[in-house]
Amino acid sequence: MSCSGETIESDNEIIQIKPMILSQLKKAKYGVSDHATVELCHWTKKSFKNEGDCYKMKFYGITTHRCMEFSPAGMYCENRCIYCWRPMEFYNSMKMPENKVAEPEVIVENLMEERTKLIMGHYGDPRQDKKKLDESLLPSHYAISLSGEPTMYPKLPQLIKYLKTLPATKSIFLVTNGQEPDMLQRLQDEDALPTQLYLSTNAANEEIFQIVNKPRYKDSWERWNASLKMISKMNTRTVLRVTLIRDYNCNDELIPEYAKMFKQANPHFVELKSYMHVGRSTNRLEYSNSLEMDEVRHFASEIANKSEVFSVMDESVMSRIVVLQNQERFIDRLIPAYANTN
């Protein structure tokens, strides 16, 4: 049993988040089950009050109030990204032994219950849309992206397959930092790919990669590039997500490098989003490291022009994000399951 890490392990027990950290997560309105976490994101709560929807609704047709954002590896990550607003200071362990993790069905069932408890707290507010609250209790979209790095969970293929069997499921998004290319290969080989796979892409070269992501693996750049190369061959929708941080990774001089990288990876979409000065990231960065919307537009359009492959598809001013679409690997922006319902 560890007293210094963020989780508790013994020979015969499932990994548990330490009581002290569990208490802090509960105060921050997280739901927790063993080593997995769930949360109602900012946009889900705004949607309950009809005050707006996540940009994923605008870009891809995802129904915001029926989205369940969770992670099977809440306190595990191989990077210490400077822009991360999650409680990564608590991360310590680098491995999740397969014999010590909860089964996918248990994770989903328990986190569903935790999520329901979080939703129930909104019913007493007269500003809430009761119909949306009722609908939200049965998720149709799963965003495996919350805290930690989900590809560290050794039973991720089984988890995604299980989610696909649920009657209400329309789509599954997976966000990864690319440090576990072997797991991405497993998802491909075991027919367990999500509806849309995101690869965090926050540097045009290795020097910036090390500064921004602060990886713990010595071969982190090689690991990430292995994941990047897989993007063009994945039999699912693919997205490169770039968090733009002033003075770190979005100088105009980097545009040719980004354009070349994006062209080689050949994803269906590229999302370029300004860093937002929120959460734990405020301990490491300043508000001035955020970009204005015009700056995001400029950077995105310049990369699109330089690539000669991507074009600007859409934007969200509130989220300071621009999405590019691959014209040579073109697919409908709307998730098929949502195309006729929104």
C-alpha positions as CSV (number, residue, x, y, z in Angstrom):
1,M,0.0,0.0,0.0
2,S,1.4,3.4,-1.0
3,C,1.2,6.5,1.3
4,S,2.8,8.8,-1.2
5,G,1.0,8.1,-4.5
6,E,-2.5,9.0,-5.6
7,T,-3.9,5.5,-5.6
8,I,-3.9,2.6,-3.2
9,E,-3.0,-0.9,-4.4
10,S,-2.7,-4.3,-2.7
11,D,-2.1,-7.7,-4.1
12,N,-5.7,-8.7,-4.3
13,E,-7.7,-5.4,-4.5
14,I,-8.8,-3.1,-7.3
15,I,-6.8,0.1,-7.5
16,Q,-8.5,2.8,-5.5
17,I,-7.9,6.6,-5.5
18,K,-6.6,7.7,-2.1
19,P,-9.1,9.0,0.4
20,M,-7.5,12.5,0.6
21,I,-7.6,12.9,-3.2
22,L,-11.1,11.3,-3.4
23,S,-12.3,14.0,-1.0
24,Q,-10.9,16.8,-3.2
25,L,-12.4,15.3,-6.3
26,K,-15.8,15.0,-4.7
27,K,-15.6,18.7,-3.7
28,A,-14.8,19.5,-7.3
29,K,-18.0,17.7,-8.3
30,Y,-16.3,14.6,-9.8
31,G,-18.0,11.2,-9.5
32,V,-15.5,8.4,-8.7
33,S,-15.5,4.6,-8.9
34,D,-12.3,2.8,-8.0
35,H,-9.7,4.4,-10.4
36,A,-12.3,5.9,-12.8
37,T,-13.8,9.4,-12.8
38,V,-16.8,11.1,-14.3
39,E,-17.9,14.8,-14.4
40,L,-20.6,17.0,-15.8
41,C,-18.7,19.4,-18.0
42,H,-19.3,23.2,-18.2
43,W,-21.2,22.9,-21.5
44,T,-23.4,20.0,-20.3
45,K,-24.5,22.2,-17.4
46,K,-25.1,25.2,-19.6
47,S,-27.1,23.0,-22.0
48,F,-29.4,22.0,-19.1
49,K,-30.4,25.7,-18.9
50,N,-30.5,26.2,-22.7
51,E,-27.6,28.6,-22.4
52,G,-25.5,27.0,-25.2
53,D,-23.9,23.8,-26.4
54,C,-20.5,22.4,-26.7
55,Y,-18.7,23.0,-30.0
56,K,-18.9,19.3,-30.7
57,M,-22.6,19.9,-31.2
58,K,-21.9,22.5,-33.8
59,F,-19.0,20.7,-35.5
60,Y,-20.2,17.1,-35.4
61,G,-23.8,17.0,-34.2
62,I,-23.2,15.6,-30.7
63,T,-26.1,16.2,-28.3
64,T,-24.4,18.1,-25.4
65,H,-26.8,17.2,-22.6
66,R,-26.6,13.5,-23.4
67,C,-22.8,13.4,-23.3
68,M,-21.1,11.4,-20.6
69,E,-17.5,12.5,-20.1
70,F,-15.4,10.1,-18.1
71,S,-12.0,8.4,-17.8
72,P,-11.1,4.8,-16.7
73,A,-7.7,6.1,-15.6
74,G,-8.6,9.2,-13.6
75,M,-5.3,9.6,-11.8
76,Y,-2.9,8.1,-14.3
77,C,-1.0,10.0,-17.0
78,E,2.5,9.8,-18.6
79,N,2.7,13.6,-19.2
80,R,2.6,16.7,-17.1
81,C,1.3,19.2,-19.7
82,I,1.7,22.8,-18.7
83,Y,-1.7,23.7,-20.0
84,C,-3.6,20.9,-18.3
85,W,-6.4,22.2,-16.0
86,R,-7.0,18.8,-14.4
87,P,-5.6,17.8,-11.0
88,M,-2.4,16.2,-12.5
89,E,-0.4,17.1,-9.4
90,F,-1.8,14.0,-7.9
91,Y,-0.6,11.7,-10.7
92,N,2.2,9.4,-9.7
93,S,1.9,5.8,-10.9
94,M,2.8,5.0,-14.5
95,K,1.2,1.6,-14.8
96,M,-2.2,0.1,-14.3
97,P,-1.7,-3.7,-13.8
98,E,-4.5,-5.6,-15.6
99,N,-5.2,-7.8,-12.6
100,K,-5.9,-4.8,-10.4
101,V,-8.3,-2.8,-12.6
102,A,-12.1,-2.8,-12.5
103,E,-14.0,-4.5,-15.3
104,P,-15.5,-2.2,-18.0
105,E,-19.1,-3.1,-17.0
106,V,-18.4,-2.2,-13.4
107,I,-16.8,1.1,-14.3
108,V,-19.7,2.1,-16.6
109,E,-22.4,1.0,-14.2
110,N,-20.9,2.8,-11.2
111,L,-20.0,5.9,-13.1
112,M,-23.5,6.1,-14.5
113,E,-24.8,6.1,-10.9
114,E,-22.4,8.8,-9.9
115,R,-23.3,10.8,-12.9
116,T,-27.0,10.4,-12.1
117,K,-26.4,11.8,-8.6
118,L,-24.7,14.8,-10.1
119,I,-27.6,15.4,-12.5
120,M,-30.2,15.1,-9.7
121,G,-28.7,18.1,-8.0
122,H,-30.0,20.2,-10.9
123,Y,-33.7,19.3,-10.7
124,G,-34.3,21.8,-7.9
125,D,-33.2,24.7,-10.1
126,P,-36.3,26.2,-11.9
127,R,-33.9,27.5,-14.6
128,Q,-33.2,24.0,-15.8
129,D,-34.9,22.3,-18.7
130,K,-36.5,19.3,-17.1
131,K,-36.9,17.5,-20.5
132,K,-33.2,17.8,-21.0
133,L,-32.4,16.6,-17.5
134,D,-34.6,13.6,-18.0
135,E,-33.0,12.8,-21.4
136,S,-29.5,13.3,-19.9
137,L,-29.9,10.4,-17.5
138,L,-29.4,8.0,-20.5
139,P,-26.2,9.0,-22.3
140,S,-26.1,8.7,-26.1
141,H,-22.5,9.9,-26.4
142,Y,-19.4,9.0,-24.5
143,A,-16.3,11.2,-24.3
144,I,-13.5,9.1,-22.9
145,S,-11.3,12.1,-22.1
146,L,-11.7,13.5,-18.6
147,S,-8.7,13.4,-16.2
148,G,-5.7,11.1,-16.8
149,E,-4.8,9.2,-19.9
150,P,-7.5,6.6,-20.9
151,T,-5.2,4.5,-23.0
152,M,-3.3,3.5,-19.9
153,Y,-6.4,1.4,-18.8
154,P,-5.4,-2.1,-20.0
155,K,-9.0,-3.1,-20.7
156,L,-9.9,-0.2,-22.9
157,P,-10.8,-2.3,-26.0
158,Q,-13.3,-4.2,-23.9
159,L,-14.6,-0.9,-22.5
160,I,-15.3,0.6,-25.9
161,K,-16.9,-2.7,-27.1
162,Y,-19.1,-2.7,-24.1
163,L,-20.2,0.9,-24.7
164,K,-21.1,0.0,-28.2
165,T,-23.5,-2.7,-27.0
166,L,-25.6,-0.2,-25.0
167,P,-28.9,0.5,-26.8
168,A,-28.7,4.3,-26.5
169,T,-25.1,4.7,-27.7
170,K,-24.7,6.7,-30.8
171,S,-21.1,7.7,-30.6
172,I,-17.9,7.3,-28.6
173,F,-15.0,9.8,-28.7
174,L,-11.5,8.9,-27.3
175,V,-8.8,11.5,-26.6
176,T,-5.2,10.3,-26.2
177,N,-1.9,11.9,-25.7
178,G,-0.3,9.3,-28.0
179,Q,2.0,7.8,-25.4
180,E,0.5,4.3,-25.7
181,P,0.7,3.5,-29.4
182,D,0.5,-0.2,-28.6
183,M,-3.0,0.4,-27.1
184,L,-4.0,2.2,-30.3
185,Q,-2.9,-0.8,-32.3
186,R,-4.9,-3.0,-30.0
187,L,-8.0,-0.9,-30.6
188,Q,-7.5,-1.4,-34.4
189,D,-6.7,-5.1,-34.2
190,E,-9.6,-5.9,-31.8
191,D,-12.2,-4.0,-33.7
192,A,-12.6,-1.6,-30.8
193,L,-12.0,1.8,-32.3
194,P,-14.1,4.7,-31.1
195,T,-16.4,6.7,-33.4
196,Q,-13.8,9.5,-33.4
197,L,-10.2,9.3,-32.2
198,Y,-8.4,12.5,-31.0
199,L,-4.6,12.8,-30.8
200,S,-3.3,15.7,-28.7
201,T,-0.9,17.5,-31.0
202,N,0.7,20.5,-29.2
203,A,4.1,20.8,-30.8
204,A,5.6,21.1,-34.2
205,N,8.9,19.6,-33.2
206,E,10.5,17.7,-30.3
207,E,12.0,20.7,-28.5
208,I,8.6,22.3,-28.0
209,F,7.0,18.8,-27.3
210,Q,9.3,18.4,-24.3
211,I,8.6,21.9,-23.0
212,V,4.8,21.8,-23.4
213,N,4.0,18.2,-22.5
214,K,6.7,17.5,-20.0
215,P,6.6,13.8,-20.7
216,R,7.9,11.2,-18.2
217,Y,8.9,8.6,-20.8
218,K,12.4,9.0,-22.2
219,D,11.2,7.9,-25.6
220,S,8.0,10.0,-25.5
221,W,8.6,11.8,-28.8
222,E,9.1,8.4,-30.6
223,R,5.9,7.1,-28.9
224,W,3.9,10.1,-30.0
225,N,5.2,9.9,-33.6
226,A,4.3,6.2,-33.7
227,S,0.7,7.2,-32.8
228,L,0.8,10.1,-35.3
229,K,1.7,7.7,-38.1
230,M,-1.2,5.4,-37.2
231,I,-3.8,8.2,-37.6
232,S,-3.7,8.1,-41.4
233,K,-4.4,4.3,-41.4
234,M,-7.1,4.2,-38.6
235,N,-10.4,2.9,-39.8
236,T,-12.4,5.5,-38.0
237,R,-12.8,9.3,-37.9
238,T,-9.6,11.0,-36.7
239,V,-8.8,14.4,-35.3
240,L,-5.6,16.2,-34.3
241,R,-6.3,18.6,-31.4
242,V,-3.9,21.5,-30.9
243,T,-3.9,23.7,-27.8
244,L,-2.3,27.0,-28.9
245,I,-0.3,28.6,-26.1
246,R,1.2,32.1,-26.7
247,D,5.0,32.2,-26.4
248,Y,5.2,28.4,-26.6
249,N,3.8,26.6,-29.7
250,C,2.1,29.1,-32.0
251,N,4.6,31.4,-33.5
252,D,4.1,32.0,-37.3
253,E,7.6,30.4,-37.9
254,L,6.1,27.1,-36.9
255,I,3.3,27.1,-39.5
256,P,5.2,25.2,-42.2
257,E,6.2,22.5,-39.7
258,Y,2.6,22.1,-38.5
259,A,1.3,22.0,-42.1
260,K,3.8,19.3,-43.0
261,M,2.9,17.3,-39.9
262,F,-0.8,17.5,-40.5
263,K,-0.5,16.6,-44.1
264,Q,1.6,13.5,-43.3
265,A,-0.8,12.4,-40.5
266,N,-3.8,12.9,-42.9
267,P,-6.5,13.1,-40.2
268,H,-10.1,13.9,-41.2
269,F,-10.1,17.1,-39.0
270,V,-7.7,19.4,-37.1
271,E,-9.0,21.4,-34.2
272,L,-6.9,24.4,-33.2
273,K,-8.0,25.9,-29.9
274,S,-6.6,28.6,-27.7
275,Y,-5.3,27.7,-24.3
276,M,-7.8,28.8,-21.6
277,H,-6.6,30.2,-18.3
278,V,-8.6,27.9,-16.0
279,G,-8.3,25.3,-13.4
280,R,-4.9,24.0,-12.3
281,S,-3.2,25.5,-15.4
282,T,-3.3,28.9,-13.7
283,N,-0.4,27.7,-11.4
284,R,1.8,27.3,-14.5
285,L,0.7,29.8,-17.1
286,E,-0.6,33.3,-17.3
287,Y,-3.9,34.7,-18.8
288,S,-1.7,36.4,-21.4
289,N,-0.8,32.9,-22.8
290,S,-4.3,32.7,-24.2
291,L,-5.0,33.7,-27.8
292,E,-7.7,36.0,-29.0
293,M,-10.1,34.5,-31.6
294,D,-8.6,36.5,-34.4
295,E,-5.2,35.0,-33.7
296,V,-6.6,31.5,-33.7
297,R,-8.3,32.3,-37.0
298,H,-5.1,33.6,-38.5
299,F,-3.0,30.6,-37.3
300,A,-5.6,28.1,-38.6
301,S,-6.1,29.7,-42.0
302,E,-2.3,30.1,-42.5
303,I,-1.8,26.4,-41.8
304,A,-4.7,25.4,-44.1
305,N,-3.2,27.5,-46.9
306,K,0.2,26.1,-46.4
307,S,-1.0,22.5,-46.3
308,E,-3.0,22.8,-49.5
309,V,-5.0,19.9,-48.1
310,F,-7.1,21.3,-45.3
311,S,-9.7,24.1,-45.4
312,V,-11.4,26.0,-42.6
313,M,-14.7,24.1,-41.8
314,D,-16.1,26.0,-38.9
315,E,-15.4,27.9,-35.7
316,S,-16.7,28.5,-32.2
317,V,-16.0,32.0,-30.8
318,M,-17.0,31.1,-27.3
319,S,-14.5,28.3,-27.2
320,R,-11.9,30.1,-29.3
321,I,-11.5,27.2,-31.7
322,V,-11.3,26.7,-35.4
323,V,-11.7,23.3,-37.1
324,L,-10.0,22.4,-40.4
325,Q,-11.3,19.7,-42.7
326,N,-9.3,17.4,-44.9
327,Q,-10.4,17.8,-48.5
328,E,-8.5,14.8,-49.7
329,R,-9.9,12.5,-47.1
330,F,-13.3,14.0,-46.9
331,I,-16.1,12.8,-44.8
332,D,-19.4,14.3,-43.6
333,R,-18.8,16.4,-40.6
334,L,-21.9,15.1,-38.8
335,I,-21.7,11.8,-37.0
336,P,-23.9,9.4,-39.0
337,A,-26.1,8.5,-36.0
338,Y,-26.8,12.2,-35.4
339,A,-27.1,13.4,-39.0
340,N,-30.9,13.1,-39.2
341,T,-31.7,14.1,-35.6
342,N,-30.1,17.6,-35.2
